[in-house]
Amino acid sequence: MIKWQCSVCGYIHDGDEAPDKCPKCGAPKEKFIKMEEQAASLVERARFSNNLHMELLTLMERAKEICDKGIKDELDPGCVAVFKTSMAAAHEVQQKVKAELKTHMNKGKWG
């Protein structure tokens, strides 16, 4: 799919033509530049990777919810230890994902 980038704010539009005006900043159609194929491909890769990161973030949130239930259940010390360790690991993964997404945004790889 053809990608068009607003030269005012950087918004990326997917479509055969640029939009009449930028949905983000309101710039007119003339301010859109057709992206080169290589740049458009990188946008698609960034979107794919970022979506994977968001999915992982969501899965870790679900893991923390499960761990919380296991900790509250208190079946035995071994179970509680596994759930506490897993809770900490899920939190750490979430923090790493957030840091990576911030890096992507700072580099303009949000797409």
C-alpha atoms as one frame of an Amber mdcrd trajectory, in Angstrom:
protein
   0.000   0.000   0.000   1.212   3.498  -0.805   2.212   5.612   2.190   2.023
   9.390   2.322   3.752  11.443   4.997   2.648  14.894   6.128   5.640  17.209
   5.796   4.260  19.376   8.606   3.703  16.892  11.441   4.978  13.518  10.166
   1.585  11.767  10.146   1.615   8.715   7.828  -1.429   7.947   5.702  -1.992
   4.619   3.909  -3.862   4.863   0.621  -3.712   5.337  -3.115  -3.830   9.117
  -2.629  -2.966  11.528   0.131  -5.934  12.692   2.218  -7.510  16.083   1.459
  -6.157  17.313   4.770  -4.003  15.862   7.510  -6.148  14.284  10.247  -3.523
  15.222  12.827  -2.557  18.815  12.028  -4.996  19.881   9.326  -2.320  20.558
   6.678  -3.644  20.498   3.110  -3.135  17.581   0.696  -0.255  19.411  -0.983
   1.856  19.020   2.176   1.882  15.208   1.826   4.888  13.506   0.266   4.715
  10.006  -1.207   7.111   7.804   0.752   9.788   5.825  -1.059   9.190   2.078
  -1.129  12.094   1.339   1.251  10.856   3.880   3.818   7.289   2.567   3.518
   8.596  -0.965   4.088  10.376   0.162   7.260   7.124   1.720   8.496   5.372
  -1.629   8.014   8.150  -3.459   9.865   8.010  -0.936  12.722   4.233  -1.310
  12.955   4.582  -5.108  13.057   7.238  -5.006  15.783   5.374  -2.408  17.814
   2.196  -4.483  17.654   4.146  -7.492  18.932   5.469  -5.383  21.803   1.940
  -4.245  22.672   0.706  -7.841  22.589   3.536  -8.888  24.906   2.724  -5.996
  27.241  -0.894  -7.177  27.400   0.120 -10.802  28.000   2.388  -9.758  30.869
  -0.504  -7.825  32.417  -2.603 -10.993  32.247   0.285 -12.991  33.779   0.443
 -10.508  36.679  -3.303 -10.927  37.262  -2.876 -14.716  37.403   0.100 -14.383
  39.758  -1.887 -12.087  42.032  -4.628 -14.716  42.317  -2.033 -17.407  43.083
  -0.399 -15.249  45.758  -3.769 -14.554  47.390  -4.688 -18.251  47.262  -1.635
 -19.092  49.435  -1.857 -22.844  48.807   1.668 -23.355  50.104   4.968 -21.442
  50.331   6.346 -23.039  47.134   3.335 -21.922  45.091   3.480 -18.416  46.507
   7.196 -18.194  45.708   6.592 -19.221  42.079   3.820 -16.645  41.711   5.883
 -13.876  43.317   8.895 -14.616  41.126   6.689 -14.731  38.038   5.009 -11.459
  39.012   8.384  -9.738  39.259   9.507 -11.194  35.919   6.306 -10.066  34.182
   6.755  -6.570  35.598  10.362  -6.476  34.382   9.329  -7.545  30.862   6.666
  -4.824  30.835   9.216  -2.182  31.792  11.585  -3.368  29.046   8.773  -3.263
  26.473   7.841   0.268  27.520  11.470   1.383  27.252  11.797  -0.171  23.786
   8.586   1.461  22.574   9.836   4.808  23.871  13.057   4.272  21.926  11.023
   3.524  18.800   8.981   6.675  19.256  12.079   8.797  19.799  13.559   7.402
  16.574  10.323   7.973  14.644   9.681   4.236  14.316   6.129   4.315  15.549
   4.622   4.296  12.070
